[in-house]
Each structure stands twice: as structure tokens, then as C-alpha cells.
Amino acid sequence: MKPESQPSEQTAGPASGEAAQSKIENQKSKIQRCWSYRHLWIVGILVFAADQITKVMIAERLPFGSYGKPAHIEVIPGFFSLVHVGNTGAAWSMFTGQSLWLALLAVVTLGAMFWWRHTLGLHHRAAQPAFGLLVGGVVGNLVDRLAHGHVIDFLDFHFGGYVFPTFNVADSGICVGVFWYVLWSLKQPAEQPSNK
């Protein structure tokens, strides 16, 4: 009588070992993918931190609504002042009073950048700082909208009789990021049509 065959531990061993190895490799792969966007993350975090720190400093030193009043800080007379105002709209106060919709648009924009990151060229090192500026700025203003119901603006410039719309560090990051990305994309070689 033959003894009943029992499952061999040697057969199960390598399979489970391979699964564990595969899991470790997948984890490394995720970390490597995140690390490949490090220039975006670093610039984005720096812009976001600078934006939030400067807004806290302004909120602590100037009363809200201190535009054109004695409470504002004149840095360069007749040219540059620090103020503390709120903007419920977008750039140049467009869409005023639509802070909730603009917050939703910011979330959708961030999602779209992530979804189409390969199409947008985020894997290129030179393009990553541009998107870091954009992401840091968008998140900075998004936090304001969620926390205060408006964006805190404080940089106020006057050019003779022209008063430039008050802005903040996040706005600067967004504008410079867009300009950087446009310049970078214009320098990219055009894709050659495939001959099939």
C-alpha cells in the first residue's frame, strides 16, 4: 500500500517567496515613481510653505481689510505696500463671490494634472519645477478658500496711476509656473508623424 501523497512544502515555499519578493519590488517601484517626481514635490512644498507662512505673518500684523488705510505697511512709498485683503474670486478679482466653485476647480485641476502627467511631460526634469510652482500655488490658495472662504492677498503695487491687482506668493507661483511650462513646451521638438 502506497502512502498517501502529501503536499510538498518545497512547492509552496518558492511560490510564496516569489509573491513576497514581488510585493517588495512593487513597493520599491512605487517609491521610485514618486522619487522620479522629486523636483515637483520639492518646489511645490517650498511654494506652499512660503505662501502659508507669509499669509500667517500678514494676518498677525495687519487687520483684515487694511487696504488704502493707515494700517497698511508702506514698503516703498508710492510703489509697494503690504496690505491684508480677501479675494473671493480668481485673478484680477474675476468671478468674485465664487470661492466654493473656484475651490472645486482647483481640486479638478490638480486631479487633471495627475491624470495626464505623462501627456503633460511631468517625467521631464525641466518641466517638474514649473508644475511644482503651479501645484504649490493652487494648493496654497485652495487652503485659504477652505479655511477662510477667501484667498488672502497682501502684495500691493502701484505703477503711477495704475494699481496692479493685489496678489500673494501662491499667485506668483501659478503665474511663473505657467510661463515656465509654456517656454519649456515651446522648446520641445515637434513629434514626427509615424509612417505606416
Phi and psi in degrees as GROMACS dihedral restraints (atoms count N, CA, C in turn):
[ dihedral_restraints ]
;  ai    aj    ak    al  type     phi  dphi    fc
    3     4     5     6     1   -81.4    20    10
    4     5     6     7     1   138.3    20    10
    6     7     8     9     1   -65.5    20    10
    7     8     9    10     1   145.6    20    10
    9    10    11    12     1   -63.6    20    10
   10    11    12    13     1   137.1    20    10
   12    13    14    15     1   -75.6    20    10
   13    14    15    16     1   131.7    20    10
   15    16    17    18     1  -108.2    20    10
   16    17    18    19     1   149.1    20    10
   18    19    20    21     1   -59.6    20    10
   19    20    21    22     1   133.7    20    10
   21    22    23    24     1   -78.6    20    10
   22    23    24    25     1   130.8    20    10
   24    25    26    27     1   -69.0    20    10
   25    26    27    28     1   -26.9    20    10
   27    28    29    30     1   -66.9    20    10
   28    29    30    31     1   -32.2    20    10
   30    31    32    33     1   -69.6    20    10
   31    32    33    34     1   -42.7    20    10
   33    34    35    36     1   -72.7    20    10
   34    35    36    37     1   -31.7    20    10
   36    37    38    39     1   -57.7    20    10
   37    38    39    40     1   -58.6    20    10
   39    40    41    42     1   -60.9    20    10
   40    41    42    43     1   -35.7    20    10
   42    43    44    45     1   -63.5    20    10
   43    44    45    46     1   -45.9    20    10
   45    46    47    48     1   -68.5    20    10
   46    47    48    49     1   -33.9    20    10
   48    49    50    51     1   -65.4    20    10
   49    50    51    52     1   -40.4    20    10
   51    52    53    54     1   -65.4    20    10
   52    53    54    55     1   -39.1    20    10
   54    55    56    57     1   -63.4    20    10
   55    56    57    58     1   -42.4    20    10
   57    58    59    60     1   -64.3    20    10
   58    59    60    61     1   -42.4    20    10
   60    61    62    63     1   -63.2    20    10
   61    62    63    64     1   -42.0    20    10
   63    64    65    66     1   -62.7    20    10
   64    65    66    67     1   -40.1    20    10
   66    67    68    69     1   -63.6    20    10
   67    68    69    70     1   -41.8    20    10
   69    70    71    72     1   -64.4    20    10
   70    71    72    73     1   -43.2    20    10
   72    73    74    75     1   -64.5    20    10
   73    74    75    76     1   -39.8    20    10
   75    76    77    78     1   -63.3    20    10
   76    77    78    79     1   -39.5    20    10
   78    79    80    81     1   -64.1    20    10
   79    80    81    82     1   -44.2    20    10
   81    82    83    84     1   -61.9    20    10
   82    83    84    85     1   -40.0    20    10
   84    85    86    87     1   -61.7    20    10
   85    86    87    88     1   -41.7    20    10
   87    88    89    90     1   -63.3    20    10
   88    89    90    91     1   -44.5    20    10
   90    91    92    93     1   -63.1    20    10
   91    92    93    94     1   -43.1    20    10
   93    94    95    96     1   -63.5    20    10
   94    95    96    97     1   -39.3    20    10
   96    97    98    99     1   -64.6    20    10
   97    98    99   100     1   -43.6    20    10
   99   100   101   102     1   -63.1    20    10
  100   101   102   103     1   -42.0    20    10
  102   103   104   105     1   -66.1    20    10
  103   104   105   106     1   -28.4    20    10
  105   106   107   108     1   -68.0    20    10
  106   107   108   109     1   -16.1    20    10
  108   109   110   111     1  -103.7    20    10
  109   110   111   112     1    22.0    20    10
  111   112   113   114     1   -60.0    20    10
  112   113   114   115     1   -33.9    20    10
  114   115   116   117     1   -66.9    20    10
  115   116   117   118     1   -35.0    20    10
  117   118   119   120     1   -65.8    20    10
  118   119   120   121     1   -48.9    20    10
  120   121   122   123     1   -61.0    20    10
  121   122   123   124     1   -45.3    20    10
  123   124   125   126     1   -62.7    20    10
  124   125   126   127     1   -50.5    20    10
  126   127   128   129     1   -64.0    20    10
  127   128   129   130     1   -42.4    20    10
  129   130   131   132     1   -60.3    20    10
  130   131   132   133     1   -44.7    20    10
  132   133   134   135     1   -65.3    20    10
  133   134   135   136     1   -41.1    20    10
  135   136   137   138     1   -64.1    20    10
  136   137   138   139     1   -44.1    20    10
  138   139   140   141     1   -64.9    20    10
  139   140   141   142     1   -45.6    20    10
  141   142   143   144     1   -60.6    20    10
  142   143   144   145     1   -45.5    20    10
  144   145   146   147     1   -63.3    20    10
  145   146   147   148     1   -46.0    20    10
  147   148   149   150     1   -62.1    20    10
  148   149   150   151     1   -39.9    20    10
  150   151   152   153     1   -63.7    20    10
  151   152   153   154     1   -49.9    20    10
  153   154   155   156     1   -68.7    20    10
  154   155   156   157     1   -39.0    20    10
  156   157   158   159     1   -63.9    20    10
  157   158   159   160     1   -45.9    20    10
  159   160   161   162     1   -65.5    20    10
  160   161   162   163     1   -36.0    20    10
  162   163   164   165     1   -67.7    20    10
  163   164   165   166     1   -38.9    20    10
  165   166   167   168     1   -63.7    20    10
  166   167   168   169     1   -43.2    20    10
  168   169   170   171     1   -61.0    20    10
  169   170   171   172     1   -42.6    20    10
  171   172   173   174     1   -66.3    20    10
  172   173   174   175     1   -44.8    20    10
  174   175   176   177     1   -61.7    20    10
  175   176   177   178     1   -32.6    20    10
  177   178   179   180     1   -76.8    20    10
  178   179   180   181     1   -27.1    20    10
  180   181   182   183     1  -103.3    20    10
  181   182   183   184     1   -23.8    20    10
  183   184   185   186     1  -126.4    20    10
  184   185   186   187     1   138.4    20    10
  186   187   188   189     1   -70.1    20    10
  187   188   189   190     1   150.5    20    10
  189   190   191   192     1   -64.0    20    10
  190   191   192   193     1   137.5    20    10
  192   193   194   195     1    85.6    20    10
  193   194   195   196     1    18.2    20    10
  195   196   197   198     1   -85.9    20    10
  196   197   198   199     1    60.8    20    10
  198   199   200   201     1  -107.6    20    10
  199   200   201   202     1   124.5    20    10
  201   202   203   204     1    67.0    20    10
  202   203   204   205     1    20.5    20    10
  204   205   206   207     1  -117.3    20    10
  205   206   207   208     1   166.7    20    10
  207   208   209   210     1   -58.9    20    10
  208   209   210   211     1   -20.0    20    10
  210   211   212   213     1   -72.8    20    10
  211   212   213   214     1   -19.4    20    10
  213   214   215   216     1   -71.6    20    10
  214   215   216   217     1   160.5    20    10
  216   217   218   219     1  -104.6    20    10
  217   218   219   220     1   115.9    20    10
  219   220   221   222     1   -87.8    20    10
  220   221   222   223     1   110.7    20    10
  222   223   224   225     1   -84.8    20    10
  223   224   225   226     1   -52.2    20    10
  225   226   227   228     1  -122.4    20    10
  226   227   228   229     1   109.3    20    10
  228   229   230   231     1   -51.1    20    10
  229   230   231   232     1   129.2    20    10
  231   232   233   234     1    76.3    20    10
  232   233   234   235     1    -0.4    20    10
  234   235   236   237     1  -130.0    20    10
  235   236   237   238     1   -51.2    20    10
  237   238   239   240     1  -135.8    20    10
  238   239   240   241     1   126.8    20    10
  240   241   242   243     1  -133.4    20    10
  241   242   243   244     1   157.2    20    10
  243   244   245   246     1  -103.6    20    10
  244   245   246   247     1   129.0    20    10
  246   247   248   249     1  -130.7    20    10
  247   248   249   250     1   178.3    20    10
  249   250   251   252     1  -137.8    20    10
  250   251   252   253     1    97.7    20    10
  252   253   254   255     1  -129.3    20    10
  253   254   255   256     1   164.1    20    10
  255   256   257   258     1  -115.6    20    10
  256   257   258   259     1   141.1    20    10
  258   259   260   261     1  -122.3    20    10
  259   260   261   262     1   115.0    20    10
  261   262   263   264     1   -90.4    20    10
  262   263   264   265     1     1.6    20    10
  264   265   266   267     1  -110.7    20    10
  265   266   267   268     1  -157.7    20    10
  267   268   269   270     1  -101.7    20    10
  268   269   270   271     1  -157.0    20    10
  270   271   272   273     1   -58.8    20    10
  271   272   273   274     1   144.4    20    10
  273   274   275   276     1    56.2    20    10
  274   275   276   277     1    28.0    20    10
  276   277   278   279     1    59.7    20    10
  277   278   279   280     1    24.0    20    10
  279   280   281   282     1   -69.4    20    10
  280   281   282   283     1   149.7    20    10
  282   283   284   285     1    57.9    20    10
  283   284   285   286     1    38.9    20    10
  285   286   287   288     1   -56.9    20    10
  286   287   288   289     1   135.4    20    10
  288   289   290   291     1    87.3    20    10
  289   290   291   292     1     3.4    20    10
  291   292   293   294     1  -108.1    20    10
  292   293   294   295     1    37.4    20    10
  294   295   296   297     1   -58.6    20    10
  295   296   297   298     1   -40.4    20    10
  297   298   299   300     1   -64.5    20    10
  298   299   300   301     1   -45.4    20    10
  300   301   302   303     1   -66.1    20    10
  301   302   303   304     1   -36.7    20    10
  303   304   305   306     1   -68.6    20    10
  304   305   306   307     1   -33.5    20    10
  306   307   308   309     1   -65.5    20    10
  307   308   309   310     1   -42.2    20    10
  309   310   311   312     1   -63.9    20    10
  310   311   312   313     1   -41.0    20    10
  312   313   314   315     1   -61.8    20    10
  313   314   315   316     1   -38.6    20    10
  315   316   317   318     1   -62.3    20    10
  316   317   318   319     1   -43.1    20    10
  318   319   320   321     1   -63.8    20    10
  319   320   321   322     1   -43.8    20    10
  321   322   323   324     1   -63.0    20    10
  322   323   324   325     1   -40.9    20    10
  324   325   326   327     1   -61.4    20    10
  325   326   327   328     1   -45.3    20    10
  327   328   329   330     1   -62.5    20    10
  328   329   330   331     1   -42.2    20    10
  330   331   332   333     1   -63.0    20    10
  331   332   333   334     1   -41.5    20    10
  333   334   335   336     1   -64.7    20    10
  334   335   336   337     1   -40.2    20    10
  336   337   338   339     1   -62.1    20    10
  337   338   339   340     1   -40.0    20    10
  339   340   341   342     1   -68.5    20    10
  340   341   342   343     1   -44.7    20    10
  342   343   344   345     1   -63.8    20    10
  343   344   345   346     1   -42.3    20    10
  345   346   347   348     1  -103.6    20    10
  346   347   348   349     1    29.6    20    10
  348   349   350   351     1   -59.1    20    10
  349   350   351   352     1   -36.5    20    10
  351   352   353   354     1   -72.2    20    10
  352   353   354   355     1   -41.9    20    10
  354   355   356   357     1   -63.4    20    10
  355   356   357   358     1   -38.0    20    10
  357   358   359   360     1   -76.3    20    10
  358   359   360   361     1   -12.8    20    10
  360   361   362   363     1    87.1    20    10
  361   362   363   364     1    26.4    20    10
  363   364   365   366     1   -65.8    20    10
  364   365   366   367     1   -17.4    20    10
  366   367   368   369     1   -74.9    20    10
  367   368   369   370     1   -12.8    20    10
  369   370   371   372     1   -80.1    20    10
  370   371   372   373     1   129.5    20    10
  372   373   374   375     1   -60.1    20    10
  373   374   375   376     1   -38.2    20    10
  375   376   377   378     1   -68.4    20    10
  376   377   378   379     1   -25.9    20    10
  378   379   380   381     1   -85.6    20    10
  379   380   381   382     1   -21.1    20    10
  381   382   383   384     1   -62.8    20    10
  382   383   384   385     1   -43.3    20    10
  384   385   386   387     1   -60.8    20    10
  385   386   387   388     1   -33.7    20    10
  387   388   389   390     1   -61.5    20    10
  388   389   390   391     1   -44.6    20    10
  390   391   392   393     1   -73.8    20    10
  391   392   393   394     1   -27.5    20    10
  393   394   395   396     1   -62.5    20    10
  394   395   396   397     1   -43.3    20    10
  396   397   398   399     1   -62.0    20    10
  397   398   399   400     1   -43.9    20    10
  399   400   401   402     1   -62.7    20    10
  400   401   402   403     1   -51.0    20    10
  402   403   404   405     1   -63.4    20    10
  403   404   405   406     1   -46.3    20    10
  405   406   407   408     1   -58.7    20    10
  406   407   408   409     1   -41.4    20    10
  408   409   410   411     1   -69.2    20    10
  409   410   411   412     1   -45.0    20    10
  411   412   413   414     1   -62.9    20    10
  412   413   414   415     1   -44.0    20    10
  414   415   416   417     1   -67.7    20    10
  415   416   417   418     1   -39.0    20    10
  417   418   419   420     1   -58.7    20    10
  418   419   420   421     1   -47.5    20    10
  420   421   422   423     1   -72.1    20    10
  421   422   423   424     1   -31.7    20    10
  423   424   425   426     1   -63.4    20    10
  424   425   426   427     1   -43.1    20    10
  426   427   428   429     1   -59.3    20    10
  427   428   429   430     1   -41.7    20    10
  429   430   431   432     1   -60.3    20    10
  430   431   432   433     1   -46.8    20    10
  432   433   434   435     1   -62.5    20    10
  433   434   435   436     1   -39.9    20    10
  435   436   437   438     1   -73.5    20    10
  436   437   438   439     1   -36.0    20    10
  438   439   440   441     1   -83.9    20    10
  439   440   441   442     1   -37.3    20    10
  441   442   443   444     1  -117.2    20    10
  442   443   444   445     1   -14.9    20    10
  444   445   446   447     1    83.8    20    10
  445   446   447   448     1     0.0    20    10
  447   448   449   450     1  -155.8    20    10
  448   449   450   451     1   166.3    20    10
  450   451   452   453     1   -93.9    20    10
  451   452   453   454     1   134.3    20    10
  453   454   455   456     1   -81.3    20    10
  454   455   456   457     1   120.5    20    10
  456   457   458   459     1  -114.0    20    10
  457   458   459   460     1   144.6    20    10
  459   460   461   462     1  -148.4    20    10
  460   461   462   463     1    -9.9    20    10
  462   463   464   465     1   -93.3    20    10
  463   464   465   466     1   114.8    20    10
  465   466   467   468     1  -122.1    20    10
  466   467   468   469     1   113.5    20    10
  468   469   470   471     1  -115.1    20    10
  469   470   471   472     1   140.2    20    10
  471   472   473   474     1  -122.2    20    10
  472   473   474   475     1   129.7    20    10
  474   475   476   477     1  -116.8    20    10
  475   476   477   478     1    87.9    20    10
  477   478   479   480     1    65.2    20    10
  478   479   480   481     1  -121.1    20    10
  480   481   482   483     1   -85.4    20    10
  481   482   483   484     1    -7.5    20    10
  483   484   485   486     1   -93.7    20    10
  484   485   486   487     1   128.0    20    10
  486   487   488   489     1  -103.5    20    10
  487   488   489   490     1   114.3    20    10
  489   490   491   492     1   -72.7    20    10
  490   491   492   493     1   140.6    20    10
  492   493   494   495     1   -56.5    20    10
  493   494   495   496     1   134.1    20    10
  495   496   497   498     1   -61.9    20    10
  496   497   498   499     1   140.3    20    10
  498   499   500   501     1  -142.8    20    10
  499   500   501   502     1  -172.9    20    10
  501   502   503   504     1  -141.4    20    10
  502   503   504   505     1  -175.1    20    10
  504   505   506   507     1   -65.4    20    10
  505   506   507   508     1   -39.6    20    10
  507   508   509   510     1   -60.8    20    10
  508   509   510   511     1   -44.7    20    10
  510   511   512   513     1   -59.4    20    10
  511   512   513   514     1   -42.2    20    10
  513   514   515   516     1   -61.6    20    10
  514   515   516   517     1   -43.9    20    10
  516   517   518   519     1   -60.0    20    10
  517   518   519   520     1   -43.2    20    10
  519   520   521   522     1   -63.8    20    10
  520   521   522   523     1   -47.2    20    10
  522   523   524   525     1   -64.1    20    10
  523   524   525   526     1   -47.2    20    10
  525   526   527   528     1   -65.3    20    10
  526   527   528   529     1   -39.0    20    10
  528   529   530   531     1   -62.1    20    10
  529   530   531   532     1   -44.2    20    10
  531   532   533   534     1   -63.5    20    10
  532   533   534   535     1   -46.1    20    10
  534   535   536   537     1   -61.5    20    10
  535   536   537   538     1   -44.6    20    10
  537   538   539   540     1   -59.8    20    10
  538   539   540   541     1   -47.3    20    10
  540   541   542   543     1   -65.1    20    10
  541   542   543   544     1   -40.9    20    10
  543   544   545   546     1   -61.5    20    10
  544   545   546   547     1   -45.9    20    10
  546   547   548   549     1   -60.3    20    10
  547   548   549   550     1   -45.2    20    10
  549   550   551   552     1   -62.4    20    10
  550   551   552   553     1   -44.9    20    10
  552   553   554   555     1   -66.9    20    10
  553   554   555   556     1   -32.5    20    10
  555   556   557   558     1   -68.4    20    10
  556   557   558   559     1   -26.8    20    10
  558   559   560   561     1   -84.4    20    10
  559   560   561   562     1    -8.8    20    10
  561   562   563   564     1   -76.0    20    10
  562   563   564   565     1   138.6    20    10
  564   565   566   567     1   -64.1    20    10
  565   566   567   568     1   143.1    20    10
  567   568   569   570     1   -68.9    20    10
  568   569   570   571     1   142.1    20    10
  570   571   572   573     1   -69.0    20    10
  571   572   573   574     1   133.0    20    10
  573   574   575   576     1   -78.1    20    10
  574   575   576   577     1   134.2    20    10
  576   577   578   579     1   -65.8    20    10
  577   578   579   580     1   135.9    20    10
  579   580   581   582     1   -77.5    20    10
  580   581   582   583     1   134.8    20    10
  582   583   584   585     1   -92.4    20    10
  583   584   585   586     1   109.2    20    10
